[in-house]
Structures are given as structure tokens and as C-alpha cells.
Amino acid sequence: MRPKRIGIGAAVAAGTLAMTGFVLAPSAAAVVPQSATINANCSLLGGGEATLTATQDGTSATITVSSTDITAPIALGEDSIQASLTMVKASGGTTAFTGTENPAIAAGEGVTVGPLTGTVAAGDSLEANGGSLDLVVLGISVTCTAQGPQSPGPFVFE
């Protein structure tokens, strides 16, 4: 009977230590909101609603842009779009998020680019309206611009 008590006691102690470590572990920084929508005009690719999804890990942040309204005129291979998203800082200036990641996209399918990476500081408030998404697709440059503020509001980074 005694070996079971020691085994159970050791398991409880180990579980308690593990939970204490989990509770006291530093949490990843957060961005609020985690996603927002904009109405964008993308010249050759059309226009419509696009969703921006943001994540943050310390001073590194990513934004993925996806839309079912903005479509590819031809099939595009994976990681074939060069993208630069410039967002406007509430405090003045801009922050750029860049990358070449995208899934394979069939002709007529909605466009997704990202995650695009950038650097942020605690308290940065970033808005797509007034900035741009510049894409290079098969050597052709396409610029997308927001037609109004993002909803529900700007991204605020911790």
C-alpha cells in the first residue's frame, strides 16, 4: 500500500510543479484585434473585402492578407508573389510587412499572401487605410489600397 501512496504523491507533486511553471511562464505578446477587414481596390486584380490577420511575438509581427473578392486572373504557384504591406502608424510614419509566401492559387480563386513579417514596438497602432499592399506577380506590379478604415479598428500591439 505504501508504494502506491508515494507514487500518487509524486505524481501530484510533479503535476503541481508543472502547472506552476505553466502559470508563471511568460505569455506571448498579443495584438488586438487579431483580425480586421478592409475594402480594397487592387487595379488588375479587382477589388472588394479583404481580411488582415495579425500575430505578434515580442517585436516581431506577421500579417496575412486574404480575400475571396480579389482574385487571380491566372494560376499562380506557391510562394510566387512578392508582397509588401505598408501600414500607417497612429503616432506618425509607417511600418512595412514583407514576404514572398502564398499558397498555390488557381485562376479565378481568391488571393492570399503571407504571413508577411515586420517589426513593431509596444503601443504601435497600425491602420491599413492610407497605406498600401504592393504585389509583384510574374514581374507585374499591382498596388492595392484601402478604400476606408479597417474594421473593427487599427491593430494595437503590446
Secondary structure, DSSP 8 states (H G I E B T S, - for coil): -HHHHHHHHHHHHHHHHHHHHHHHS-----EESSEEEEEEE-GGG-EEEEEEEEEEETTEEEEEEEEEEEE-SS-B-TT-EEEEEEEEETTSSEEEEEE-----B-TTSEEEEEEEEEE--TT-EEEEEEEEEEEEETTEEEEEEESS--BS--EEE-
